Amino acid sequence: MNPSNLKRIPIYILIGLIAVYISRSSSNQILLFPFWVNAILYVIGLAIAYGLVQKWQLFSSDKPENKNIVRIVNGILALIVAFVFLCFFRLPINWTIKQQSQKNERTTQSCPITFYSIGLKNQQKKHISFTFQNKNIRMKVRPTVMAKIKALSSSQKNIQLQVRKSILGTYVVEDYDVY
């Protein structure tokens, strides 16, 4: 790799991390995103990433005994870069899904909560699982909602979703509350 391009690696890493964060945050509001779309986008990202990793030659060795290790490290790098490309590709799709959902009416759906963490060890992971249209959904929730779930005394807890139907069979969550 050209030494001037090596200076840009921290910038590329920062841009990649920002794209992953934004993509993951916007994906939390979209329910029932099709697996096949993710698979196609990841395969495209993997092909691009493999080509870039081969071009960059960040890890290389002239010794024959190191060739397998270099190949494994470059493969892992290609998988990571492909995930970043997947997140980049999902950004406009997520935006389009949200825009298309605005054309539809908001509906209220009540779903049973199937799992939530009651432990105090990891306060950062505020995920719940619930059943939405016969599919198990995992969604990150606000800390106040998690505290409300833990405070509820009933054995059956539900989440009430304000959703709008969108393209690709997806739904966009606009608001939610538990009871």
Buried (B, 14 or more C-beta within 10 A) or exposed (E): EEEEEEEEEEEEEEEBEEBBEBBEEBBEBBBBBEEEBBEEBBEBBBEBBBEBBEEBEBBEEEEEEEEEEBEEBBEEBBBEBBBBBBBBBBBEBBEEBBEBBEEBEEEEBEBEBEEBBEEEEEEEEBEBBBEBEEEEBEBBBEEEBBEBBEEEEEEEBBBEBBBBBBEBEBBBBBEBEBE
